[in-house]
Amino acid sequence: MSVKKNIAKNGIATVLQKLVLAGQHLFLVPFFLSAWGAEYYGEWLTLTAIPAAIALTDLGFGTAFGNAFVLKYAAGEKQQAADLLKTAVCLIALCCVVVLMGTSAVVGIVHAIGGFEKIALPEDVAITALMLLILSRLLGFFLSLGEAQFRAIRKAHQYINFFTVFSVIRIVVGCVVLLSGGRAIEYAVADLGVSVVFLVTVWVIGQRTVVDLGRGKLIKQWSVIRPLATKGFAYMLTPLQQGISLQGASLVVRVVLGAEAVALFNSMRTLVNAAHQVLSTINASLFPELQIAIAEKRQERVSMLYGVGMLSAGLLGSIAAGGFVLLGPFVFALWTGGVFQPSFSLWLLFGVVLLVRSLWWTAGMSFRAANCPGWFNILSLVFTCIGVAVAYALSMQFGLNGVLCGLVLMECLIAVYTIPSSMKLLDLSAKDLSECRDVISFVLKKLKRS
């Protein structure tokens, strides 16, 4: 299958996935409120915060070992790939047991000091539902390995489609539980059941699809496991960086400017994040093929894929930023009912954030594709902390404009490091990026025909 067709399939599958994930929250909320009421649903959201936080970490090991598996398999080192897969399964299983024991101990301590008495749900219901949700999210740690098997054979779109289908199933099952009078425990059991079936389906099909994968052996050499474990911890910095970027900026606005400013800031940022989700399909479409090209040492294809990604991010990011600045105020007024009156400078600064982020986000896929997250993740975290600190300092003098200046600085610092470093990692120069012209011509021809 050609690279161009794979990119198109990855892109279409990713768009559908994002639409379903966005609709999942919007669609289920009315059912929750109707079936449970605002107070019970609020307590449910409180309970789900802990499993959601665990799911975000993904321990990093699944990503690190999954990427290492793809790189070995695509390079023709099938036995080493099989050994990595088996070792990763055992290591993640061990980590899941440790996490489950640790969370059980914490839940037990909270229960002993009466922490669950402060919520409206019965204690036994709250604890049982919480542990079921935690177990469901822990199973998700193995999905990175399941996805890696599809990426290794250049069928990443199939995994994305499976994910989308099971997301729809999760919505349907959730609605059935709520409409039939199910409460927290019943919903958590149903959620766990969908997670189990999804994991088993992905794993069985993945194993059958990768037909030439030998019987793996457990890697016992710490010299082999340690670098991958280190990369796993580096990958764990990503949700931390995102959390500081999102929640840190909101906290700064709340502390310095008050609750109304938080409502305005977060509402505008919701539009930015929605636009960024659309632009991130560039990354998701190209990443699987870029990783295979790196493993197979096809330098021309690497430069072509990277060039297409950066050109697309620059072009579409500019269009999105321009549309955000020009049309954003109109859309925002309709969406919020004209409650807020943000200044033009805020729209302009948010537009800059959107454009710069689209560039470094696309370039950043190189570090994951090559399984070299180290300095990229570390410095992204450092630059984020700097940006939030500057946002706090400037907010006291310039209000929301000062906060946005701090965020623009954060995005620019990350971009200034990420773009040249990613090119150096892939051994690319500006001249190499001219290889993307053939693919651009192909895309333009397809658009004209449609």
N, C-alpha and C positions, 0 to 999 in steps of 0.2 A: 504494500500500500504506500502511495506517495506521501511525501512530507506535507504537501499542500492539502491533501485530503484529510490527513490526520489533524492538521491544525484547524481546519474547518470543522471537523467532527468534535474536536475538543472544545472549540469555541461555542458551538451550538449547544452541546451538552452542558457546558458551564452556565450559559445564559438561562437555560431551563432550570438548572439546579438553583440558581440564585432567585429566580422567580418563585419557585416552590418554597424555598426557605423563608423568603419575605412574606409570602402568603400564609405560611404556617402560623406565624404569630398573629397576623391580622385576622385570620379566619377563626382561630380557636378562642380568642379572647371573648367574643360574645357568648359562646357556648359555656365557657367557664363561669362568666358572670351570671348567666341565666340559670345554670344548674346549681352553682354553689353560693352565689351571692358575693358581694364585694369583700366582706371580712374574711370569709373562708378562703377565697381566691388570693387575697393578700397574704394570708398565712402560708398558703401553698407556694407563692412566689418567694417568700422568705426561706422556706425549706429548700427550694431548688437552687438557691444562690450557692450553697456549698458544693453540690455536685457539678454545677456549671463551672465553678472555679477549678475543680479537679479536672474537668474535661478540657479546659483551656490549656493546662500545663502539658497534657499528653506525655508527661515525663521526658519528652524529647528523645528518648531512646528509640521509640518506634520510627521517628523521622530519620534519625541518624543511621540506624541499621537498615531501614528501608531504602534510603538513598545509596548506601554502600552495596546493598544487594543488587540494585538496578545497574550500578556502574560495573560491578563484577560480571553480572550475567551478560550485559550487552557487550562487554569486552571479550566474551568467550570463555571466561573463567567460571564454568558452570559448577564445579565441585565446591569452589570457595564460596560461591553464591549460596549454594545449598547449606553449607556449614554456617554461614552468617544468618540465614533464615531460621535455622533450628536454634541457634544460640540466642537469637533475638526473642524468639517465642518463650524460651525458658527464662531469660532475664526479665522480660516484661511480666511474665506470670509471677515470678518472685516479687517484683516490685508491686504488683497488684495486691498480692497477699500482705505485704508489709503495709501498704497504704490502707487496705481494708482493716487490718488490725489496729493501725494507728487511729483511723477515724472512729472505729468502734470504741477504742479507749477514750477518745475525746468526747464522744457522744455519751458514754457512760459517766464520765466526770460531770458533764453538763447536766445530765439527768440527776446525778447525786446531789448537786448543789441547787436543784430546783429550777434550772434554766428553762425547761420546757413548760413550767407552770405559767410562764408569762405569755404564752401564745394561746389562741382560742381553740386549737385542735387538742383532743385528748392526748395525753403523753404517749400512750402505747401506739396510737395511730401515727403521731408525728415521728416517733423513732423508727417504726417499721417502714413507713413510706420513705423516710430519709435514707435508710440503709439500702432499700431496694433501688432507689435512684442512684446512689453512689455505686452500687454494683453494676448497674446499667452503664454508667459512664466509664467505669473501669474496663468493661469489655471493649469500649471504643478505642482503648490504647492499642489493640491488635489490628485495628483497621488500617493503620499506616503500612503494616506489612502486607495486608491483603491488597491494598491499592498498589503497592510496589510491584507485585506480581503482574498486574495488568500493564503497568508502565513499562516493565521489562520487555514485554512482547509487543509494545507500541499499540496497546489497546486501552489507553487511559480513559477514553470516552466511555468505554463499557462500564468501568467502575463508577464513573460520574453518573451514568444513567441508572445503575443499580441504586446508588445513593438517592437519586431523585425519586425513583419508584418507591423505595422504602420510606422516604419522607412523606410521600402521599399516603402510603399505608398507615404510617404513624398518625397522620391527621385523621384519617377515616376511623381507625381504631379508637383514637381519643374521643371523637364525636360520639361513637357508639357507646363507649363507657359513660360519658357524661349524660347522654340522652336516656340511658337505661338506669340512671340513678346512682351510678358508681361514685364513690368518694375518693379520698386521697390514696388509700391502699390499693383499691381496684385499678385506679389510673396508673399507679407506679408499677403494679404487676404487669399490666398491659404494655407499658413502655419497656419494661425489662424483656418481655416476650418478643417484642418487635426487634430489640437490639440483638437478642440471641439468634433469632432466625436470620437477620441481616448478616451477622458475622459468619454464621455457618454457611450461608449461601455464597457469600463473597469468597470465603476460604476454599470451599469445595470446588467452585468453578475456577478459581484462580489456580489451584493445584492441578486440575485437569487440563487447563489451558497451557500451562508451562510444562509441556509433556517431556521435554528433554532435561528436566532438572533431576539430578541424582539424589540419592539418599544422603541427607546431611548428617554431619557429625558435630557433636558439641565441642565448641572451641574452648579450651581450658587455659590457653596462654593469656596471661594478664597483659602482656605486651601488645596483643592484638585487640583485646577488649577495651583497654584503657583509653586509647585515642577515640574510639567510637563513643564511649561513655562521656568523655570530655565534650565531644561534639553534641551529644544529647543534652548535656547541661547548658551548652551554648544556645541550642534551639529553645530551651525553656525561657530564655531571656526575652523572646519575642512577645509572649503575652504580657510579661512584666512591662516591657517598653510601651506596648499598646495601652495597658492600663494606666500608666503614668501620663501618657499623652492625653488620653480621654478624661480620666477622672481627676488628674492633677490640674489640668486647665480649668475644669469645672469648679474644683475646690478653690482655686485662686479667685475666680470670678465671684464665687459665693462669699468668700471671706472679705474681699476688698470692695465689691460693688453691690452685693445684696442679691436677694432671691429673684427679683424681677430681671436683673441682668443675666442671671443663670438661665432663666427661661428663654430669653432672647438668644443668648449665645448657643445653648444646646439645640434650640429649634433650627437656627441657621446651620449649625454643624451637621444636623441630621440630613439636610439637603446635600451638603458636601459629601458626607459619607455615602449617601445613595448614589451620587455621581461617581464616586471613587469605586464603588462596587461594580459599576458598569465598566469602568476603565480597567479594573483588575482582571477582566476576562482576557486581556492581552497576555498577561502573565500566565494565567491558567492554560491558555491555548498553546503557548509556545514552550512552556517549561518541560513537558514530557519529551518532546522531540529534541530540545536542546540537551537534555541529560543523556539521551541515547547518542547524540552526535559527539558529545564529550567523551563518552565511554569508548566509542568506536574510533576516536581520534580523527574525525572528519572535520578538519579545520575550516574548509570552505563553507560547510554547512553550518558550523558554529557561528562564523562571522555573518552568514546570511540571516540566520534566525535571530541573532542578537541585533543586527541592524534593522530588521523588520520590526522587532519589538520596540526599539527606541524611536524609530521613525513614526510608528503607529502611536506610541505614547505621546510623542511631541505633538503630532498633528491632532489626534483626537483630544488630547489634554488641552490644547489651545482652544479648540472648538468648544469643549465643555466649560472651560474657564470663561471664555467670552460669553457663552450663553448664560452662564451663571450670573455674570455681572449685569448683563443687559436684560435678561428675562427673569432672573431670580426675584427681584422686588415684586413683580406682578404675581408670580406663582406663590410667593411667600405671603402676600397680602390675601390672596384667595384661601390659602391653606389655613392661615391663622385668624382669618376674619378681620384683618386690619388692626389687630390688637397692638402689634409692635410697629415701630417706624425706624428701622435701622438706617444708618447713614450710608451714603454711597461708598465712603472709604472702607466700611466693613465688608461690603460686597466685593470691592476690589481686592482687599487683603485675602479674603477667603478664596477668591479666584486664583490668586498667586499660590496659595497653599495647595489647591487642587492640581494645578499644573505641575508644580515642582514635585509633589508627591507621586504623580503618575509616572514621572521620569525615573525617580530613584526606586520606586516600587518595581518597575519593570526591569531595571538594571539589577536589582537585588536578587532576582531569580537565579542569577549566575552562581551565587554563593551556595544556594540550596542545591542547584543542579550538580555542582562539583563537590557537594558535601563538605564545604569549607565555611561553616557559619561563624567561626571564632570572632575575629576582629569586627566583622560587619555587625554582628548582634551586640557585641560589647560596646562599640562606639555609637551605635544607634541609641542604645540605652543612655550613654553618657550625654550625647547631644540632646536627647529628649529632656533629660534633667536640666541641662543648661537652658534649653528653650523655655521650660516651665518657670525656672528661676527668673529669667529675664522678663517673662510675661508678668510675673508677680511684681517685679521692680517697676516696670513701665506702667502697669495698671493703676498704680497709685497717683500717677501724674496724667496719664492719657486715657484712662478708662478702658473700654473694650478695644479701642484702637491699639492701646499698649499691649493688651493680651495677644491680639492678633499679630503684632510685630514680633513678639516673642515666639509665636508658633511659626511665623514665616522664617525667622532665624533658624529654628529647629529643623524645618524641612530643608532649608538651603544647606545647612551643615551636613546633614545626612546625604544630600544629593552630591555635594562637592567631594565627599569621601567615596560614596558608593559607585558613581559612574566611572571615574578613572580606575578605581581599584578593581571593579568587575572586568573592565577591559584588560587590565594587566593580568588578572587571574586567568582569563581565557586566551591570553597572548594575542590580543587584537590591537590594531591601530585604526585611526580614522579612515585610512585608505582601504582597509579590509572591509569596512562596512558598505562599500559600494556593491558588494555581492548581493545585496537585498533587492536590487532593481528588478530582477526577473520575477520575484514573488510579488512585488508591488504591481508590476504589469499584469500578472495573472489575476490578482484581486480586482484591479480596475476593469479588466475585461469581463469578469464575472458580474460585477456591479452594472456594467453597461447592458449586458444581456438580460439581467433581471429587471 
